[in-house]
Amino acid sequence: MIKFAFLSENKSGHSHIKAEWGLSIYIEAGGKKILFDAGASEVLYRENAERMGIDLSAVDFAMVSHGHYDHTNGFPEFIRVNSHAPIYIHKKAFGEVYGSEDGIMDSWPCSIEWSADEMKKIKSRIEYTEGPKWITDDIVISGTVPMLPGHVMQEVFYEKLSENNYVKDELEHEQILAIRDRDAKGESRGVYVFAGCCHRGALAALKCAQELFPGEEVKVFVAGMHLCISPLAEIQRVVKEIEDSFDGIVMPVHCSGMPAICYMVTKLGDRCIPATAGDRFEY
């Protein structure tokens, strides 16, 4: 059995749960309690967890999908609430990074916003990743999601090296969480995949999970797909790739964008579940 709940997401369908531009998911699977990302606000995801009756102090480990503020701002609060859980984050996630729009670089960074004091406190809890990190035989953090040939990121990011010196950020710090669920006899019931933003491509994230668990069925793909700024033709292409790649459930969240989510519902029908903050799922 696997259970997961959305502590932070762009939308809320529950009057007592707040929404924000960010993502945080609480997961129970394989005897582990997991925090996948920690949203954009220091306390919002924690307050939502309290309203949902979820005890963050009992989390066994946390992970960061990539080094952007809307997935990491809640970690200073997390280490105040939870005294023991390691936080798995890619070793390249700490650059000062700026997004861009219409070819113009943003004037503010979108990278991790921890203060020097917060970083000092969090650092003792950090476990750095690069390649796959197997937590158990059934739970793996991918490390860098391999970019597929020909993929063009929908938003270009730049890392600041020094004053007036910027390089393109290829988002090598983007990673996914993949979990094999087992039945009472220990047989696989399929794989569940969690991705933060899919800057390197939704199909790349999905294929990464399929390669980590070769020959096993992906049952659910939960992902921010970063299609919020994409034209319809790109949305159609990505949805067709996903449709052709597996037969399970798709949960588009966060940066997927409402036009893409609506299109997925139209194309995939009951296979598409647009999750919101406060939603819980059990399989």
C-alpha positions in Angstrom: 0.0 0.0 0.0 1.1 3.5 -0.7 -0.5 6.7 0.7 0.3 10.3 -0.3 -1.1 13.7 0.5 -0.6 17.2 -1.0 0.6 19.6 1.6 1.4 22.4 -0.8 0.1 22.9 -4.4 -1.0 25.8 -6.6 -4.7 24.9 -6.1 -6.9 23.9 -3.2 -10.3 22.3 -3.3 -10.6 22.4 0.5 -11.8 25.4 2.5 -9.4 24.7 5.4 -6.3 24.2 3.3 -4.3 27.0 1.7 -2.7 27.0 -1.7 0.5 28.6 -3.0 2.8 28.5 -6.0 4.8 25.5 -4.7 4.8 21.8 -4.1 5.1 19.6 -1.1 3.9 16.0 -0.8 3.8 13.7 2.2 4.2 10.0 1.3 3.9 6.7 3.3 5.3 3.7 1.5 7.5 0.6 2.2 7.5 1.3 5.9 8.9 4.9 5.4 7.4 8.3 5.9 8.7 10.7 3.3 8.5 14.5 2.6 8.9 15.2 -1.1 9.7 19.0 -1.3 8.6 21.6 1.2 6.8 24.3 -0.7 7.4 28.0 -1.2 6.4 29.2 2.3 8.2 28.5 5.5 5.1 27.5 7.4 2.2 27.0 5.0 2.9 23.4 4.2 3.4 22.7 8.0 0.1 24.4 8.8 -1.7 22.4 6.1 -0.1 19.2 7.5 -1.4 20.1 11.0 -4.9 20.7 9.6 -4.7 17.3 7.8 -3.5 15.5 10.9 -0.1 14.6 9.4 2.8 14.5 11.9 5.9 15.9 10.1 8.1 15.1 13.2 7.7 11.4 12.3 9.1 11.8 8.7 12.0 9.3 8.1 13.6 11.3 5.3 13.0 14.2 3.0 14.1 15.0 -0.5 14.4 18.0 -2.7 13.4 17.6 -6.4 15.5 20.6 -7.5 17.1 23.7 -6.1 14.3 26.3 -6.6 12.6 28.3 -3.8 9.1 27.0 -4.4 10.2 23.5 -3.5 12.6 24.3 -0.7 11.5 27.4 1.4 9.8 25.2 3.9 12.9 23.2 5.0 14.0 25.6 7.7 10.7 25.0 9.4 10.9 21.3 8.7 14.1 20.9 10.7 12.5 22.8 13.6 9.6 20.3 13.6 11.6 17.2 12.7 14.9 16.5 14.6 16.3 13.5 12.7 15.3 13.0 9.1 18.1 13.4 6.5 17.3 15.7 3.5 18.5 14.4 0.2 19.4 17.1 -2.3 21.5 17.1 -5.4 25.0 18.5 -4.9 24.5 21.0 -7.7 21.3 22.5 -6.3 22.9 25.5 -4.5 23.7 27.9 -7.4 22.2 31.4 -7.6 19.8 30.8 -10.5 17.6 33.2 -12.5 14.7 32.3 -14.8 13.8 34.1 -18.0 10.8 35.2 -19.9 10.7 36.1 -23.6 14.5 36.0 -23.6 14.8 38.5 -20.8 16.4 37.2 -17.6 14.5 37.8 -14.4 15.8 40.5 -12.0 15.3 38.2 -8.9 16.6 34.7 -8.4 14.4 31.6 -8.2 17.0 29.5 -6.4 17.1 28.3 -2.8 16.5 31.2 -0.4 17.9 29.9 2.9 19.8 32.4 4.9 23.3 31.8 6.0 22.1 30.8 9.4 19.4 28.5 8.1 21.9 26.9 5.7 24.3 26.3 8.6 21.5 24.5 10.6 20.2 22.5 7.6 23.7 21.5 6.4 24.1 18.9 9.2 21.0 17.2 7.9 21.9 17.2 4.2 22.8 14.1 2.2 24.1 15.0 -1.2 23.1 13.1 -4.3 24.3 12.9 -7.8 23.4 9.4 -9.1 20.7 7.0 -7.9 20.4 6.8 -4.1 18.6 3.6 -3.0 16.9 4.2 0.4 15.6 0.7 0.4 15.2 -2.0 -2.3 11.9 -0.4 -3.3 12.6 3.4 -2.8 15.1 5.3 -4.9 16.0 8.9 -5.5 17.2 9.1 -9.1 19.9 11.7 -8.9 20.3 13.7 -12.1 17.4 12.9 -14.5 19.1 12.2 -17.9 17.9 14.7 -20.5 16.5 13.0 -23.7 18.1 13.8 -27.0 16.6 16.9 -28.7 14.7 18.1 -25.6 14.4 21.9 -25.3 13.7 23.2 -21.8 10.5 25.4 -21.9 12.2 28.0 -19.7 15.8 28.9 -19.8 17.6 29.4 -16.5 20.9 31.0 -15.8 23.3 30.5 -12.9 25.3 33.5 -11.7 29.0 32.7 -11.3 30.1 36.2 -10.6 29.0 39.8 -11.3 27.9 40.0 -15.0 29.0 36.4 -15.5 26.1 33.9 -16.1 26.0 30.4 -17.6 22.9 28.4 -18.7 21.7 26.1 -15.9 21.0 22.7 -17.4 19.1 21.7 -14.3 21.4 18.8 -13.5 20.1 19.1 -9.9 16.7 17.8 -10.9 15.8 14.4 -9.5 12.7 12.2 -9.0 11.5 9.8 -6.4 10.4 6.4 -7.6 8.7 3.8 -5.3 7.9 0.2 -5.9 4.7 -0.9 -4.0 4.4 -4.6 -2.9 1.4 -6.7 -2.0 1.2 -8.9 1.1 3.1 -11.6 -0.6 6.0 -9.3 -1.5 5.1 -9.2 -5.2 5.4 -5.9 -7.0 2.1 -3.9 -7.5 3.7 -1.3 -9.7 5.8 1.8 -9.4 4.8 5.3 -8.3 6.8 8.3 -9.6 7.0 11.8 -8.1 8.6 14.7 -10.0 8.8 18.3 -9.0 8.9 20.4 -12.2 10.2 18.2 -15.1 12.4 21.0 -16.4 14.3 18.3 -18.2 11.1 16.9 -19.7 8.1 14.9 -18.3 9.0 12.0 -20.6 12.6 12.1 -19.3 11.4 11.8 -15.7 9.0 9.0 -16.6 11.7 7.1 -18.6 14.2 7.6 -15.8 11.8 5.8 -13.4 11.2 3.0 -15.9 14.9 2.5 -16.2 15.3 2.3 -12.4 12.6 -0.4 -12.3 13.0 -2.1 -15.7 10.0 -4.1 -16.9 7.8 -2.9 -14.0 4.5 -1.1 -14.6 4.3 2.6 -13.6 0.9 2.9 -11.9 0.9 6.7 -11.1 3.0 9.6 -12.4 2.7 12.7 -10.1 4.5 15.6 -11.7 4.8 19.3 -12.2 5.4 19.3 -15.9 6.4 23.0 -16.5 3.9 23.4 -19.3 2.5 26.6 -17.9 4.3 28.8 -20.4 4.1 26.3 -23.3 2.1 26.8 -26.6 -0.6 24.3 -27.4 1.5 22.4 -29.8 4.1 21.6 -27.1 1.4 20.6 -24.7 -0.1 18.3 -27.3 3.3 16.7 -28.0 4.1 16.1 -24.3 0.7 14.6 -23.6 1.0 12.3 -26.6 4.4 11.1 -25.4 3.1 10.4 -21.9 0.0 8.7 -23.4 2.2 6.4 -25.5 4.7 5.6 -22.7 2.5 4.1 -20.0 -1.1 3.2 -19.2 -1.3 4.4 -15.6 -2.7 7.5 -13.9 -1.2 11.0 -14.5 -1.5 13.6 -11.8 -0.4 17.0 -13.3 0.3 19.5 -10.5 2.1 22.8 -9.7 3.7 24.2 -12.9 1.8 22.0 -15.3 -0.5 25.0 -16.0 -4.3 25.0 -16.3 -4.4 24.8 -20.1 -2.2 21.7 -20.1 -4.2 20.1 -17.2 -7.5 20.8 -19.0 -6.0 19.3 -22.2 -4.8 16.2 -20.3 -8.2 15.7 -18.8 -9.8 15.9 -22.3 -7.3 13.4 -23.8 -6.7 11.0 -20.9 -10.1 11.0 -19.2 -10.2 9.1 -16.0 -6.5 8.5 -16.3 -5.8 12.1 -15.4 -6.4 13.4 -11.9 -5.6 17.1 -11.3 -4.6 17.0 -7.6 -4.8 20.0 -5.3 -3.6 20.9 -1.9 -5.3 18.9 0.8 -6.0 15.9 -1.5 -5.1 12.4 -0.2 -4.7 9.2 -2.2 -4.3 5.6 -1.3 -3.4 2.7 -3.6 
